[in-house]
Amino acid sequence: MRGANGTNDGPDVEAMAEFFDRRAASYDEHMRRSVAKFSDFYRHVADPIERTEEPIAILDLGCGTGLELAFIFEKVPNARITGVDLSQEMLAKLSEKHHDKGKQITLVRASFLDFEIGEERWDYIVSVMAMHHLAPGEKLRLYRAIHKGLKPGGLYIEGDYVVTEEEEEESLKRYAEFRRKYPEAANGAYHIDIPFCSETQLRLLSNAGFMRAETGWEGEQAAVFVAQKLRRNYAELSQKLLEFLDAQSRILHDPAHRVGVNRVLSRDG
């Protein structure tokens, strides 16, 4: 089997960066043809973002040529956007298209699995047509990092392909067989599609810690998911409630406290 690197001992798929480098010039047109209701889809990616003139911080994971950025800048014209992508050619295309926003855009050539998202750094994190290359465990770990990186109350917005439960099961079986043959093909190293159904997406987001995860829009083969991180005041209240309940539990289980209660009950009886 001829591999992506031209040898005969690797998987018969292309390395992720090389795949998109070769297709950067035609990528936008390809997406317009292949994504049903193209404008509706990308507009709904931007819809959850509140209009503001403030220079809010947005992280775009797998930004590609930046198809979503025009819709986002309509809502937040002064946003500071960091785009992360493995393909240098795709990043170059993005820079060319959005040259007028050059001072507001920072581009990083890296895998978004390796990029340091940080902690409570971003008002919004978005990812469009990129996450369907990750297996469930890889995606869950990334979602947890995204949750950690958002400011309290921040939103994660993901637009991606979706399939039925049966199609998801088949794609996972194919991927598992592929990984058995080529264990090095992990963590999005190769261009392999593993789209999930909406139910799996929402479950993974909930398991990552988001207080709310819902489908914001769904078309024929694509959907937009919106997940919100708990606001700080709610988080503080929740923590105080947990501490109160823990203190009450310790009091109730304290032997001295139980003796005192028994005495009162005996006296009243």
N, C-alpha and C positions, 0 to 999 in steps of 0.2 A: 504494500500500500504506500502510495507516494504522499508524503506529508506536506504540511503548509510551508515548511522550510526548504522544500525541494529534495529532501532525502527520501529514502524508501522505508523508514522505520517510524514515521510519525503518523498522527491521525490525519485522515483525508478531509480536513476542514482547514480554513484559513485562520491564522492568528488574528486576534481582534483588531489590533492597530492596522495591520496590513490590509485587512478586509475593507475597512472604512477609508484608508488612504487611497485605495484604488477606485473608490466609488464617490469620493467627495465632490467631484465636479458635477455629477448627475444626481446627487442625493436629494436635493430639494424637489426636483421634478419627479423623481421616483416616489417620494412621500406623497406628493399631491395626487399622483395616480393611484397609489395603493391604499391610502387612508380614506375610508368612506367619510363624507362630510368633513373634509379636511379643515375648513375654516371653523366650523362649529367645534370640532375637537380641540383645536389650539386655543380658541377663544375661551372654552370652558376650563382650560388649564389656568388661564389668567383670572377667571371670574372670582375665585375665592380671595384674591388679593385686594385689600381695601385701597381705594384711591387715596393718595397722599402726595404732597410735594416734598416730604421729608426724604433724606438720603438713606433709606432703609437698606439693610444688608440682606442680599439674596444669594444663595448658593445653588448653582445649576449643575447637577451630577449627570455626566454623559451628555454634555451640552451640544455636541455635534456642530452643525453649522448655525445653530442658534435660531431655528425656525420659530420657537416660542417667544423669543425676546421682543419682537415687534409688538406682540399682544401684551406682554408684560409692561413694556415701557409706556404703552397707552394708559395704563393704570397708575404707574409709579415712575414718572419721567426722570426723577432724580436718583433713582435707586442705584446702589453700588452692587454690581453683580460679579461674582466669581464663578467662572465656568471651568469645569474639569472634564477632560476627555483624553483618551489614549491616542487619538489620531491627530497628528500634526497638520495634515492636509485639511481636515474638518475645521480645526481651530483657525487655520489661515483663512478659510472661506468665511467663517463667522466674523473674523476681524475685518475682512474686506466689506462685508455686507453692513456692518454696524460701525463703520469708521467714525461716524459723527458722534458716537457714544464712547469713543476710545478711552477717554479719561475716567469713565465710570465702569469700565469692564476690565477685569483681571482674568487672564487665561492661564490655566495650568495644565501642562501635558502630563497626565498621570492616570493611573487606574483609580476610579473613585473608591475602590476597596482599600487602596493604600493611602489615599489622601487623608490628612489629619483634619477632621471636621471640627474638632474642638468641643468646648462646653459652653452652652448658652450664648452662642456667638451670632446666630442668624435669626432674622425675623421670619424668613420663609426659606424653605429648601424645596426645590423642584427637581423632577426628573421626568423626561419625556422620551418614550420609545427606547429605553435603555435597560431597564431592570429585567426584561424577559430573557436575558442571557444568564441569569443566576439561578442556582438550585435553591430549594427552600431554606436550608441551613445557612447558606451564604447570604441570602436576602434578609433573613431574620437578624443576623449579626449586624448587617449594615443598617437595618431599620432602627436597631437599638442605638447605634452610633448617631444616626440622624436625630432620634428623639433627644439624646443627650446634647447634641449640638444646637438645638433650637432654644431660643429664649422662651421663658414661661409664656404660655398662650400662643406660641408660634405655630405655624401650619406647615405640614409637609404635603405637597401636591404631586401626585404621580399620574401621568398619562401613559397608558401602555396598551398593548394588545391583550385581549382576553379570549378565552376559549370555554368550551363546556367542560364539565367535570370529567366526562369520558375522554375527551381530547387531552386534557391535562394528565390523566392517568397514563395514557399511551405515550405522551412525550416524556414523562418521568421514567417510564420503563426503558425507552430508547436511550435516554441520557444515562441511566444506571448501567446499561450494557456498554455504552461508550466509555464510561469511566472505568469499568472493569478492565477494558482493553487498554485504555490510555489514562492512567491515574494522574498524569501530569496536566491533564486538561481540566483543571479546577480553577475556581475563583475568576471566572470570566476570561480566561486566557485565550480561548478560541471562540470563534463566532458560531455559537450553538443556541438555537431558540428553544426556550423552556417556558412558554406562556402558561399562566395559571387562570383558573376561573375566578370570578369576582369574590366568591365566598372564601377561597383560600387567601386571596389578597387581604381581605378585611380581617381575617383571623390572624394573619401574620402581623399586621399593623397593631391589632389589639394586644397580641402577645409581646410586642416590643415596648408596650407601656403607654401608648397613646390613650388619652381619656375618651376620645371620640374618633371613630373611623367610619367613613361612609362613602358611598358611590355618589359623586357629584354629577356625573353624566355618563351615559352608556349608549354607544352606537352599535353597529352591526358586529364589529370585531375589535372594538377598542373602548376603553373606559377611562374616566378620570376619577381618581380616589383622593379624598381629602382627610387628613388625620391631624388632630390638634393635641398639642401638649398641654397639660394641666397648667392653669395660671398660677402664679406664685401665691396669691392670697388663698386660693383654694388648697394648694399644696400645704401651706402652713397650717390652715385649719384642720386638714386631714391628719397632719403629723401631730398636732396638739390633741386631736380626738383620740388617736392611737395611743399617745402617751397617757392620757387620762384613763382610758380603758385598761391599759396595762397596770397603772397604779391601783385602780379599783380591784383588779384581779389579784394583785399581790396582797392587798389589804384583806380581801375575803379569804385568801389562803393562808394568812398569817395565824399561827396557833393562838397567840395572845388575843388576837381580835375575835377568833371563834369562841374562846372562853368567855370573854366579855359579853358577847351576844347571847351565849347560852345562859349566863347569869341573869341577864335582863329578861329573857324569855321565861326562865324558871320563876323569877320574882313576879312577873306579870301574870303567870299562870296560877 
